[in-house]
Structure formats: C-alpha cells, structure tokens
Amino acid sequence: MKKTTFALYFGNRGFFPEQLIAAARAELSARIGALGYETRMMAADATRFGAIETPQEGRLFARFLAENKSAVDGVIICLPNFGDERGAVEAVRDAGVPVMVMAYPDSLDKMDFQSRRDAFCGKLSVMDMLRQYRIPYTAFESHVVHPSSDEFAREIHIFAGVCRVVNGMRRMTVGAVGARVSAFKTVRWDEVTLQKYGITTESIDLSEVFQRMRSVDTASEAYRTRFTRVSGYADLSAVPAAKVEQFTRLSVALDDIIAEYSLDSVALRCWLEMQKEIGIAPCMIIGEMNDRGIPTACETDVGNAVAMRSLTLASGLPSTCLDWNNNYGDEKNKCILFHCGPVPASLMTGIGVVVDHPMFAKSLGAGNGFGPNTGRIKPMPMTFASTKTEDGVLSYYLGEGRFTDDPIAKEFFGCGGVAEINGLPRALFHIGKEGYRHHVSVTPSHSAEAVREAFSTYLNYTRTDLCRS
C-alpha cells in the first residue's frame, strides 16, 4: 500500500497565543513522518501565522485541498490554541476524505495569558460546529493529546486505517465470479443495495474463466512467472503435474479478469463446476490471491468479500474467509474456525500441504478436487467481521479476539485454528438471530476500531451489536 498522506490544518483564534502555532507545525509534521506517514501543509506565509481562523482563510485551505485531491487521504484539524470553528467548517465541508480533530493539552506550569492554550475548550466548539453542518469527523476519547505521546501514535495509526477503508470502499467493485451455489442460499445478496453504498457488483460467468484458462499461453513470461509462484506456494508433492498446470492457468485467468473489470475483491464459485470441468479446487489459489492483497471469498460470498476488503485495508495485512465451524469441547469462548484450504500461507503455522478434497472425492471420485491447502492457522491477534444486505440496508458486525495455540486433532481436514473470543456464545446467538452468513472474515491484527469508525461515521453501514443484552 502507498503511504497514507494527511493534510494538516492548524487552527487559531486571535485572543490566544499565536506563537504556539509555529511550534505545532514543526512538531506535528515531524511526528507524523516518524510514524511512517506523509503530510501536506499550506505554506506558512499563506495565512496569518500559518494557521486558519476566518472563513476566508478556511476557503483558502479548501482550495489547497482541492489542488491536492489526488494525494491527500485524510485531514487532521490540529488546535494548538482554542481555534476558530468557522474557519474549520469552511476548510473541510467539501474535503471528501475523513477528518480527524485533535487538540494540544495545556501544561500546569504554563497557564499565564501568554502560554495558556484553551484548546481543551476549543475542540468542543469545533466538534459542535462540524456536527451542526453534518460534516462527518473522527475524534478520540483522549480529549487533548500531545503529538509526542504514545496515545497520539495509537490514534494516528487508527485514523490511517480509517482513511484507507473509507477511500478504498466509498467506490469499490466486487466480482461475483460464478453464480451463487444453489445449495447456499445463505450467501444471497442484493446488488442494488450494495450500489446504494457505492459498491458495484460485476457478475462474471464461470464459462469465461474456463475459456480464459484454455487460452493461456504456457510459453509466456506471465505463465512461467506464475507457475514458479504457484509451485513454491505450498507443498505440492502429492499433486499431479497436470493439476499444477491447471492451478497456474486458473491464477493467470483470474488475474486477467481482475484487471479487465477493475475488481477490488472477488467472490468465487468454487464447486462443483471446477471439479467437474477442470478437475481442481481453487482453494490454494484463493489463499495466494489473499496473500497478494486481493481479498477473495469462497462460495460466491459477496458479503464477506466486502468485509474482507475492509479488513485488508484497515490492517494492511491479508484477510481470509472462514466457517464458524466447531465448538472447542466445553470452552464457551473458544471455537474452531475453518475452511477447506483458502487460508493465506502467511497466516499458517508452516507450509501447507495441498491434497485431494475428500468431499469431492466422495461425490465425484478421487483426483477431481486437488486444491485445498491444509494446515493450521497460527496463534495471532485477529479482527473478525461480516456484512449482509437486507431490506435495502447494508449491515455489519465486528469484533476482536485471537487464534490460540490450542491443539486440533491431526485428523481434522482443511485449515483450521482455535479462536478465542470473549462473549462468544452471545455473539454467535446474535449472528444467527440477525441472519448473518455462516462465514466470517478475519485478518491478523486488532483493527476493529478503524473499521467501525469507517463503516459507521463515513460509509453509513448499520452496525449489529453482538454484545447487547
């Protein structure tokens, strides 16, 4: 991902010490750079003291944003002193990107008229005015915070995730590659509802995938490069060479489709046509796509393809789609999350082993379902989420937990891990009662705060609270 870039706004109100602004300009830009992000600022001489106070100065900042539209991912309103809410409104009312409001703290030994900031109070005024103008913005519970603090670093990392999710999902395209599996009415979705939220669905028939696979030039550089990648992605020692070629053809064909339709995420019909027509299961290829940052869900689950996109954007890490699959003995807050084998290799304890899918071997005969990348999900923090469409509304649930190192019987098929989630029984109760999928999307980080803020404040998705009584 490219570095997130913030436009920095500095507020001022003439009654308060203007000499604090120059220090804030230097401190804030340096600190954000040290945290791994980029900044854009208006020239210090563009306005009085290099800050914004009046509506006229606010409009100058708005023009600056418009001129840097392609580069700026979010705006940070910084209040070195009380600040003026009128200028802030004019500056960001048409920003088109997330806006964060922060304020400097006062020091107990600097409370004289020449040093006292009163940004503690000014932040409330700015927040109030933004709300009156219906301008969405982000603020954190630490009401005032110094840029040098650990808390500020935490807030900036979260806000960067918010910016990535909002800017990556306000207009996005998901590819439904293959019709919904008839037996899985649970993954139905409403294209028109998704479009209302800026999410376009491109529907591609599996016949197009098969035709593109047949047309792949095995002598081309693209094929050879991808063959090397596929062959080394997992342990393929038990897989016939002809199947490895089919894996590679499928990978090249899907990449071509993604490029042609400008897809941001994919929901792929993974059975039974692939097993009948080309003799493989696409599990390993799905995992490899996820490892490359192309969120891809199984079983044409468009709702989870959307959720996976948000998790990948928020965390900057791969995501995957799993089943809420098994209880873990009598452990109420633990369960086994599993899927046949589409888990990214980077989320596994070690290199996976690609096998012939036993379910398809049972129904179609041995040799028609090579593809599941089997193994175990490694211990790690995780954020989980899912979305659904119902009655014209796009809803979501979201939570955090961890994958443990608890053992799973070696006979357990596929790729699974033991997930520990506080309040799991109540969460599952509401997931079922609210009509969510049997699938869940996960990413290996605690990123729920960024996703929640993006979905609820900026994208207007409806939240399902899994913790309510």
VEXFIFI-841919 format. One line per field, with one value per residue (C-alpha): residue number from 1; residue in one letter; x, z, y. Coordinates in steps of 0.25 Angstrom, whole numbers. Each point is the difference from the previous one (the first is absolute). Layout:
BEGIN
i	[NUM  ...]
aa	[A  ...]
east	[X  ...]
up	[Z  ...]
north	[Y  ...]
% end
This chain:
BEGIN
i	[1  2  3  4  5  6  7  8  9  10  11  12  13  14  15  16  17  18  19  20  21  22  23  24  25  26  27  28  29  30  31  32  33  34  35  36  37  38  39  40  41  42  43  44  45  46  47  48  49  50  51  52  53  54  55  56  57  58  59  60  61  62  63  64  65  66  67  68  69  70  71  72  73  74  75  76  77  78  79  80  81  82  83  84  85  86  87  88  89  90  91  92  93  94  95  96  97  98  99  100  101  102  103  104  105  106  107  108  109  110  111  112  113  114  115  116  117  118  119  120  121  122  123  124  125  126  127  128  129  130  131  132  133  134  135  136  137  138  139  140  141  142  143  144  145  146  147  148  149  150  151  152  153  154  155  156  157  158  159  160  161  162  163  164  165  166  167  168  169  170  171  172  173  174  175  176  177  178  179  180  181  182  183  184  185  186  187  188  189  190  191  192  193  194  195  196  197  198  199  200  201  202  203  204  205  206  207  208  209  210  211  212  213  214  215  216  217  218  219  220  221  222  223  224  225  226  227  228  229  230  231  232  233  234  235  236  237  238  239  240  241  242  243  244  245  246  247  248  249  250  251  252  253  254  255  256  257  258  259  260  261  262  263  264  265  266  267  268  269  270  271  272  273  274  275  276  277  278  279  280  281  282  283  284  285  286  287  288  289  290  291  292  293  294  295  296  297  298  299  300  301  302  303  304  305  306  307  308  309  310  311  312  313  314  315  316  317  318  319  320  321  322  323  324  325  326  327  328  329  330  331  332  333  334  335  336  337  338  339  340  341  342  343  344  345  346  347  348  349  350  351  352  353  354  355  356  357  358  359  360  361  362  363  364  365  366  367  368  369  370  371  372  373  374  375  376  377  378  379  380  381  382  383  384  385  386  387  388  389  390  391  392  393  394  395  396  397  398  399  400  401  402  403  404  405  406  407  408  409  410  411  412  413  414  415  416  417  418  419  420  421  422  423  424  425  426  427  428  429  430  431  432  433  434  435  436  437  438  439  440  441  442  443  444  445  446  447  448  449  450  451  452  453  454  455  456  457  458  459  460  461  462  463  464  465  466  467  468  469]
aa	[M  K  K  T  T  F  A  L  Y  F  G  N  R  G  F  F  P  E  Q  L  I  A  A  A  R  A  E  L  S  A  R  I  G  A  L  G  Y  E  T  R  M  M  A  A  D  A  T  R  F  G  A  I  E  T  P  Q  E  G  R  L  F  A  R  F  L  A  E  N  K  S  A  V  D  G  V  I  I  C  L  P  N  F  G  D  E  R  G  A  V  E  A  V  R  D  A  G  V  P  V  M  V  M  A  Y  P  D  S  L  D  K  M  D  F  Q  S  R  R  D  A  F  C  G  K  L  S  V  M  D  M  L  R  Q  Y  R  I  P  Y  T  A  F  E  S  H  V  V  H  P  S  S  D  E  F  A  R  E  I  H  I  F  A  G  V  C  R  V  V  N  G  M  R  R  M  T  V  G  A  V  G  A  R  V  S  A  F  K  T  V  R  W  D  E  V  T  L  Q  K  Y  G  I  T  T  E  S  I  D  L  S  E  V  F  Q  R  M  R  S  V  D  T  A  S  E  A  Y  R  T  R  F  T  R  V  S  G  Y  A  D  L  S  A  V  P  A  A  K  V  E  Q  F  T  R  L  S  V  A  L  D  D  I  I  A  E  Y  S  L  D  S  V  A  L  R  C  W  L  E  M  Q  K  E  I  G  I  A  P  C  M  I  I  G  E  M  N  D  R  G  I  P  T  A  C  E  T  D  V  G  N  A  V  A  M  R  S  L  T  L  A  S  G  L  P  S  T  C  L  D  W  N  N  N  Y  G  D  E  K  N  K  C  I  L  F  H  C  G  P  V  P  A  S  L  M  T  G  I  G  V  V  V  D  H  P  M  F  A  K  S  L  G  A  G  N  G  F  G  P  N  T  G  R  I  K  P  M  P  M  T  F  A  S  T  K  T  E  D  G  V  L  S  Y  Y  L  G  E  G  R  F  T  D  D  P  I  A  K  E  F  F  G  C  G  G  V  A  E  I  N  G  L  P  R  A  L  F  H  I  G  K  E  G  Y  R  H  H  V  S  V  T  P  S  H  S  A  E  A  V  R  E  A  F  S  T  Y  L  N  Y  T  R  T  D  L  C  R  S]
east	[0  4  3  -12  1  -6  -3  3  -9  4  -11  2  -9  6  -2  9  15  4  14  -4  -4  14  5  -13  3  14  -4  -12  6  13  -7  -10  12  7  -12  1  -10  1  -5  -4  -1  -4  12  2  -1  -13  -8  3  9  -1  -14  -15  -9  -10  -10  8  13  -8  -4  15  2  -11  6  13  -7  -6  13  6  -12  7  11  -8  -6  -5  0  5  -6  10  -3  13  -9  -15  -2  -12  -11  -5  13  0  -14  4  13  -5  -15  3  13  -5  9  0  3  6  -1  12  3  13  0  3  12  -3  13  -4  -14  3  -7  12  1  -14  -6  -14  -1  -7  -12  2  0  -15  -3  6  -7  -13  0  4  -12  -9  5  -1  14  5  13  8  4  6  -4  14  -6  14  12  15  6  12  -9  -2  -15  1  8  -11  -11  8  1  -15  -3  9  -8  -13  5  4  -13  -9  8  1  -15  -7  1  4  -3  -2  0  -10  7  -10  -15  -3  1  -15  1  6  -12  7  9  -10  2  -7  8  -9  2  15  0  -7  12  10  3  -1  -2  6  -6  9  -4  9  0  8  10  1  2  11  7  0  6  11  14  8  13  -3  8  -13  -2  14  1  -14  4  12  -8  -11  10  7  -12  -3  4  -5  8  -13  -6  1  7  -12  -8  12  -2  -15  3  9  -9  -11  9  3  -14  -6  11  -4  -15  4  8  -11  -11  8  -4  3  -4  -6  -10  2  -9  10  -9  -4  2  15  1  -8  6  14  3  5  -5  5  3  15  -2  -10  10  11  -8  -4  15  2  -10  -12  -11  -7  -11  -5  -14  -4  -1  0  -4  13  8  -4  4  13  3  -2  8  12  -1  0  11  9  0  -7  -14  -7  -14  -3  -11  -5  2  1  -1  13  -4  -7  8  -11  9  7  -4  7  0  3  -1  5  13  -1  7  12  13  5  -11  4  10  8  0  -14  -2  -9  -9  -11  -13  -7  -14  2  7  -12  -10  8  11  14  9  -10  2  15  1  -3  13  -1  7  -3  -2  11  -2  -3  -9  -12  -11  -13  -11  -11  -11  -14  -10  -15  -12  9  10  15  3  12  6  14  8  14  6  12  4  7  10  -11  2  -10  0  9  -11  -7  -1  3  6  -6  4  -5  -6  -2  -11  -5  -15  0  -14  -7  7  -4  -14  -2  8  -11  -12  4  1  15  8  7  12  9  12  12  13  13  -1  -9  -6  -14  0  4  -10  -11  3  1  -13  -9  5  4  -6  -14  0  -10  7  -5  5  4  1  -14  -8]
up	[0  -3  13  5  -1  9  -3  13  4  12  7  6  8  1  15  3  -1  -15  3  3  -15  -6  10  -3  -15  2  11  -6  -14  5  10  -11  -9  10  2  -15  -7  -9  2  -8  5  -5  -1  14  -7  -7  12  13  9  -9  5  -3  8  -9  -10  -11  5  1  -15  -3  6  -7  -13  5  2  -14  -6  7  -1  -7  11  13  8  12  7  14  7  11  10  6  7  1  -15  -7  -5  -11  -8  3  -6  -13  -1  0  -3  -14  4  -6  10  14  10  14  11  10  11  7  15  10  9  15  1  -12  3  -2  -11  -9  1  3  -12  4  -12  10  -1  -15  -4  5  -8  -13  2  3  -13  -8  5  -3  -14  -1  -4  5  8  9  15  10  15  4  -1  -1  -4  -3  -13  7  9  -2  0  -12  -8  3  -5  -13  -3  2  -8  -11  -1  0  -12  -7  2  -4  -12  -4  1  -3  -14  -2  -9  4  -10  2  -9  -2  5  14  4  0  13  7  0  13  -8  -8  -2  -6  -11  0  15  -2  -11  9  9  -12  -2  -14  -3  -13  -3  -8  -4  3  -15  -2  10  -7  -14  5  7  -14  -6  9  -7  8  -8  5  11  8  0  4  11  6  -1  8  10  1  0  12  8  7  1  -14  1  -1  -11  -14  -10  -8  12  3  -15  3  12  -7  -12  10  7  -13  -4  13  0  -15  5  12  -9  -11  9  10  12  14  6  -5  4  -8  -2  4  -2  -7  -14  2  5  -12  -11  4  11  11  12  0  15  -1  -11  8  12  -9  -5  14  3  -11  5  -9  10  -5  6  -2  -5  -6  13  -4  14  5  -12  4  15  -4  -8  12  9  -10  -2  15  4  -12  1  -7  4  -2  0  10  5  15  0  13  15  8  10  12  -2  -2  -5  -10  -13  -13  -12  -12  -15  -10  -4  -5  13  -5  3  8  10  2  10  -12  -14  -4  -7  -12  0  -8  6  8  -2  -15  -1  7  -9  -14  2  4  -7  -4  12  2  6  15  7  13  13  13  2  8  14  -2  3  -9  -4  -6  -8  -9  -8  -6  -8  5  -3  -7  11  1  14  6  13  5  11  5  6  -2  -6  11  -1  5  -7  -10  -3  -11  -8  -1  -15  -6  6  14  12  14  2  14  1  12  1  -12  4  -1  -12  -8  5  -6  -13  -1  4  -9  -12  -3  -8  5  -5  7  -5  9  -1  9  8  10  -10  4  4  -13  -8  10  -2  -15  -1  10  -1  -15  -8  7  2  11  12  7  14  4  15  3  11]
north	[0  14  9  7  15  10  14  8  12  9  8  13  10  14  2  -12  -2  0  -4  -14  -2  -1  -10  -8  0  -5  -10  -7  -1  -6  -10  -5  -2  -8  -9  -4  10  12  14  12  14  13  10  7  13  -3  5  7  -8  -12  -3  1  9  7  -6  7  -8  -12  1  1  -13  -6  4  -6  -13  0  3  -12  -9  -12  0  2  -12  8  13  3  12  4  10  6  10  2  1  6  -10  9  -2  -15  -1  7  -8  -14  1  -6  -7  -14  -7  -4  11  -1  11  0  11  3  -2  12  -1  3  8  8  6  15  8  -1  -15  -6  -7  -3  -10  -9  9  4  -15  -1  13  -6  -14  7  8  -11  -8  12  0  -15  -2  -14  0  -8  3  -9  -1  6  14  7  -7  4  -4  -6  -10  -15  3  10  -11  -10  10  3  -15  -2  12  -4  -13  8  8  -13  -7  12  4  -14  -4  13  -4  -15  -11  -15  -11  -11  -11  -11  0  -3  -14  -4  -8  12  10  5  8  8  15  12  7  12  2  -1  10  10  -1  2  -15  -5  -15  -5  -14  -9  -14  -12  -3  13  -5  -14  7  9  -12  -8  13  2  -1  -10  6  14  7  3  -15  -4  10  -4  -15  3  7  -11  -11  6  5  -13  -15  -5  -13  -9  8  -5  9  2  6  10  5  2  7  10  2  3  10  7  0  6  11  3  1  9  10  0  3  8  -8  3  -13  -13  -10  -13  -12  -11  -13  -9  5  2  -14  -6  9  2  -10  9  8  15  0  2  11  7  0  5  11  5  0  9  10  -4  -4  -12  -8  -14  -5  13  7  15  5  -6  5  14  -3  -6  13  9  -9  0  15  2  -9  0  -15  -11  -5  -13  -6  -11  -8  1  -15  -7  1  -2  -10  7  13  10  11  -8  -7  -5  9  -8  -1  -10  7  14  6  9  -7  12  -3  -15  -7  -5  -4  -7  -13  0  -12  -6  5  -11  5  1  -14  -5  6  0  -10  1  10  11  9  3  14  1  6  -8  4  9  14  6  7  15  11  1  9  -6  5  -2  7  -2  7  -1  9  10  2  -4  -5  -6  -6  1  -5  -4  -12  -9  -13  -9  -11  -10  -13  -6  -15  -3  -7  13  3  14  12  4  7  2  14  6  11  6  -1  -10  -7  13  4  -12  1  14  -4  -11  8  12  -9  1  -10  -13  6  10  9  1  8  -2  13  8  10  0  15  5  -9  4  15  -1  -8  8  14  1  -11  -1  -15  -5  -7  -12  0  -14  4  5  -6]
% end
